[in-house]
Amino acid sequence: MNIWILAVIIMLIAFLMTMTGRGGGNFYVLTLVLAGISMNLSASTGQFVLMCSSLMATILFSKQKMNHWKLTILLGVLIFVSAMSGGFLGHYFDEKLLKGIFAVVMFIAALLMLRKPKQHLKSNRKWIISLKSNGEEYYVNLLVTVPIVLLTGFISGMVGVSGGSFLVPLMLLTMSVPMHIAVGTSTTLVTISAAAGFFGHLGAGIFYPQLAIPLAVAGLIGGFFGAKMALKSKPKNLKYLFAGTQLVASVIMIVNVLS
């Protein structure tokens, strides 16, 4: 497929996915794989594009205070370490296995988004902590959050998907974080995860700048306008957009793996 056609597709993906706090890494990899690019190179390129587009969105969201910084720091440290490990070790895994993991991750995330959020947790146990930021307070169950974030970060870095596929459902369902805050916080975390995953791939020698740089520029443009649109969208619409795009991508990838 012509690289400029790919760039237009990547720009449209970045526009839609940035609105949901995912950045679009899932669809970047899917698009590149369907274009005939190997899974490992697709993962590396997808992480680079994702890092650039999500960074743009993070700047815009932060200006509107759509970010819970204490939650970002807590989850960001876990994601950085696990995503870099996944990016570095990804080339040791079979490509078909990576595609299968990719599809399962996205399908589960879509189903989780259709559930109703739980009530706020009470900070009466030592493994449940309270975080305050921008006048908001949320409770984090470390026994649930830490394992999920570590696994999410590792798979994100390894396969090239955006950690937002699980981070947004995690914040909505276990912490009762509002959708807009979840989107802003997840976008920052996706930037961290993508950077760690990309540098892991780079350390393993998997990077083709002639492909990645033009697509990253397209991702930056799409990320900018996607973030602008997210600021104007209703939380309910963002939630259904997230779930719908996840289901579509997971089904397409499952068909691709089985074919």
C-alpha positions as CSV (number, residue, x, y, z in Angstrom):
1,M,0.0,0.0,0.0
2,N,1.2,3.5,-0.8
3,I,2.7,5.3,2.2
4,W,0.6,8.4,1.6
5,I,-2.6,6.4,1.6
6,L,-1.4,4.8,4.8
7,A,-0.8,8.3,6.2
8,V,-4.4,9.5,5.4
9,I,-5.8,6.3,7.1
10,I,-3.5,6.9,10.2
11,M,-4.6,10.5,10.4
12,L,-8.3,9.5,10.4
13,I,-7.6,6.8,13.0
14,A,-5.7,9.3,15.2
15,F,-8.7,11.7,15.0
16,L,-11.2,9.1,16.2
17,M,-9.1,7.2,18.7
18,T,-7.7,10.3,20.5
19,M,-11.3,11.2,21.3
20,T,-11.5,8.1,23.5
21,G,-8.2,8.3,25.3
22,R,-6.7,5.4,23.4
23,G,-4.5,7.2,20.9
24,G,-5.1,4.7,18.1
25,G,-2.2,2.3,18.6
26,N,-4.6,-0.7,18.2
27,F,-5.8,0.5,14.8
28,Y,-2.3,1.7,13.7
29,V,-1.0,-1.8,14.1
30,L,-4.0,-3.4,12.5
31,T,-3.7,-1.1,9.5
32,L,0.0,-1.8,9.1
33,V,-0.5,-5.5,9.4
34,L,-3.3,-5.6,6.8
35,A,-1.0,-3.5,4.5
36,G,1.5,-6.4,4.6
37,I,4.0,-5.1,7.1
38,S,5.4,-7.6,9.6
39,M,3.9,-7.7,13.1
40,N,7.1,-6.6,14.9
41,L,7.7,-3.7,12.5
42,S,4.0,-2.7,12.7
43,A,4.3,-2.7,16.5
44,S,7.4,-0.6,16.5
45,T,6.0,1.9,13.9
46,G,2.6,2.0,15.7
47,Q,4.3,2.8,19.0
48,F,6.2,5.7,17.4
49,V,3.1,7.2,15.8
50,L,1.1,6.7,19.0
51,M,3.8,8.4,21.0
52,C,3.7,11.5,18.8
53,S,-0.1,11.8,18.4
54,S,-0.8,11.1,22.1
55,L,1.7,13.7,23.2
56,M,-0.1,16.3,21.1
57,A,-3.4,15.3,22.7
58,T,-1.9,15.3,26.2
59,I,-0.8,18.9,25.8
60,L,-4.3,20.0,24.8
61,F,-6.1,17.9,27.5
62,S,-3.8,19.2,30.2
63,K,-4.6,22.8,29.4
64,Q,-8.3,21.9,30.1
65,K,-7.4,20.1,33.3
66,M,-8.6,16.8,31.9
67,N,-6.0,14.9,33.8
68,H,-5.6,13.4,37.3
69,W,-1.9,13.9,37.8
70,K,-1.5,11.8,41.0
71,L,-3.2,8.9,39.3
72,T,-1.1,9.5,36.2
73,I,2.1,9.3,38.2
74,L,1.0,6.1,40.0
75,L,0.0,4.3,36.9
76,G,2.7,5.9,34.7
77,V,5.6,4.4,36.6
78,L,4.1,0.9,36.4
79,I,3.3,1.3,32.7
80,F,6.7,2.7,31.7
81,V,8.6,-0.3,33.2
82,S,6.2,-3.0,31.9
83,A,5.8,-1.4,28.4
84,M,9.5,-1.1,27.8
85,S,9.9,-4.8,28.9
86,G,7.2,-5.8,26.4
87,G,8.7,-3.8,23.6
88,F,12.2,-5.2,24.1
89,L,10.9,-8.8,24.4
90,G,8.2,-8.7,21.7
91,H,10.4,-10.0,18.9
92,Y,10.9,-13.2,20.7
93,F,7.3,-14.1,20.4
94,D,5.6,-15.7,17.4
95,E,3.8,-13.1,15.2
96,K,0.5,-15.1,15.1
97,L,0.6,-15.3,18.9
98,L,1.0,-11.5,19.1
99,K,-2.0,-11.0,16.8
100,G,-4.1,-13.3,18.9
101,I,-3.1,-11.5,22.1
102,F,-3.9,-8.2,20.3
103,A,-7.4,-9.4,19.4
104,V,-8.3,-10.8,22.8
105,V,-7.1,-7.7,24.6
106,M,-9.3,-5.4,22.5
107,F,-12.4,-7.7,22.6
108,I,-12.2,-7.9,26.5
109,A,-11.8,-4.1,26.7
110,A,-14.8,-3.5,24.5
111,L,-17.0,-5.7,26.7
112,L,-15.8,-4.1,29.9
113,M,-16.9,-0.7,28.6
114,L,-20.5,-1.8,28.3
115,R,-20.7,-2.5,32.0
116,K,-21.9,0.0,34.6
117,P,-19.3,1.6,36.8
118,K,-19.1,0.4,40.4
119,Q,-19.8,2.6,43.4
120,H,-16.9,4.5,45.0
121,L,-14.6,2.4,47.1
122,K,-14.2,3.2,50.8
123,S,-10.6,3.8,51.9
124,N,-10.9,1.5,54.9
125,R,-8.3,-1.1,53.9
126,K,-4.5,-0.7,53.6
127,W,-4.4,-1.7,49.9
128,I,-7.0,0.9,49.0
129,I,-5.5,4.4,48.6
130,S,-7.2,7.8,48.1
131,L,-5.9,10.3,45.5
132,K,-6.9,13.9,45.3
133,S,-6.3,16.2,42.3
134,N,-8.0,19.2,40.8
135,G,-10.6,19.1,43.6
136,E,-11.5,15.5,42.8
137,E,-10.9,12.4,45.0
138,Y,-10.8,8.8,43.8
139,Y,-10.0,5.5,45.5
140,V,-7.6,3.0,44.0
141,N,-7.6,-0.7,44.9
142,L,-3.9,-1.6,44.5
143,L,-4.7,-5.4,44.5
144,V,-6.7,-4.9,41.3
145,T,-4.9,-2.0,39.7
146,V,-1.3,-3.0,40.0
147,P,-1.5,-6.4,38.3
148,I,-3.8,-5.1,35.5
149,V,-1.6,-2.1,34.7
150,L,1.6,-4.2,34.7
151,L,0.0,-6.8,32.3
152,T,-1.6,-4.0,30.2
153,G,1.7,-2.2,29.9
154,F,3.6,-5.3,28.9
155,I,1.1,-6.3,26.2
156,S,0.9,-2.7,25.0
157,G,4.7,-2.5,24.5
158,M,4.9,-6.0,23.1
159,V,2.1,-5.9,20.6
160,G,2.1,-2.1,19.9
161,V,-1.5,-1.5,21.1
162,S,-2.3,1.5,23.2
163,G,-2.6,1.0,26.9
164,G,-5.8,3.0,26.9
165,S,-7.6,-0.1,25.7
166,F,-7.6,-1.3,29.3
167,L,-6.8,1.9,31.2
168,V,-10.1,3.7,30.4
169,P,-12.2,0.7,31.4
170,L,-10.1,0.3,34.6
171,M,-10.6,3.9,35.7
172,L,-14.3,3.9,34.8
173,L,-15.2,0.5,36.4
174,T,-13.0,0.3,39.5
175,M,-12.4,4.0,40.4
176,S,-15.6,5.7,39.1
177,V,-13.5,8.3,37.3
178,P,-15.6,10.5,34.9
179,M,-15.2,9.7,31.2
180,H,-13.5,13.0,30.3
181,I,-11.0,12.7,33.2
182,A,-10.4,9.1,32.2
183,V,-9.8,10.1,28.6
184,G,-7.3,12.9,29.6
185,T,-5.5,10.7,32.1
186,S,-5.4,7.7,29.8
187,T,-4.0,9.8,27.0
188,T,-1.1,10.9,29.2
189,L,-0.5,7.3,30.2
190,V,-0.7,6.1,26.6
191,T,2.0,8.6,25.7
192,I,4.3,7.1,28.4
193,S,3.4,3.6,27.5
194,A,4.0,4.3,23.8
195,A,7.4,6.0,24.4
196,A,8.5,3.1,26.6
197,G,7.4,0.5,24.1
198,F,8.9,2.3,21.2
199,F,12.3,2.6,22.9
200,G,12.1,-1.1,23.8
201,H,11.6,-1.9,20.1
202,L,14.4,0.6,19.2
203,G,16.7,-1.1,21.6
204,A,16.0,-4.4,19.8
205,G,16.8,-2.7,16.5
206,I,13.3,-2.7,15.1
207,F,12.6,0.7,13.5
208,Y,12.2,1.9,9.9
209,P,12.2,5.8,10.0
210,Q,11.3,6.1,6.3
211,L,7.9,4.6,7.1
212,A,7.4,5.8,10.7
213,I,8.1,9.5,10.3
214,P,5.6,10.4,7.6
215,L,2.9,8.4,9.5
216,A,3.8,10.1,12.7
217,V,3.2,13.5,11.1
218,A,-0.2,12.3,10.0
219,G,-0.8,11.0,13.5
220,L,0.1,14.4,15.0
221,I,-2.5,16.2,12.8
222,G,-5.2,13.7,13.6
223,G,-4.4,13.7,17.3
224,F,-4.7,17.5,17.4
225,F,-8.2,17.6,15.8
226,G,-9.3,14.5,17.7
227,A,-8.4,16.1,21.1
228,K,-10.3,19.3,20.1
229,M,-13.4,17.3,19.2
230,A,-13.1,15.3,22.5
231,L,-13.4,18.6,24.5
232,K,-16.8,19.2,22.9
233,S,-18.2,15.7,23.1
234,K,-20.6,14.2,25.6
235,P,-19.1,11.5,27.9
236,K,-21.7,9.0,27.0
237,N,-20.9,9.4,23.3
238,L,-17.2,8.9,24.0
239,K,-17.9,5.7,25.9
240,Y,-19.9,4.1,23.1
241,L,-17.4,5.2,20.5
242,F,-14.7,3.5,22.6
243,A,-16.6,0.3,22.9
244,G,-17.7,0.2,19.3
245,T,-14.3,0.8,17.7
246,Q,-12.8,-1.8,20.0
247,L,-15.3,-4.5,18.9
248,V,-14.8,-3.7,15.3
249,A,-11.0,-3.9,15.5
250,S,-10.9,-7.1,17.6
251,V,-13.3,-8.9,15.2
252,I,-11.2,-7.9,12.2
253,M,-8.0,-9.0,13.8
254,I,-9.5,-12.4,14.9
255,V,-10.6,-13.0,11.3
256,N,-7.1,-12.1,10.2
257,V,-5.4,-14.5,12.6
258,L,-7.7,-17.4,11.7
259,S,-7.3,-16.9,7.9
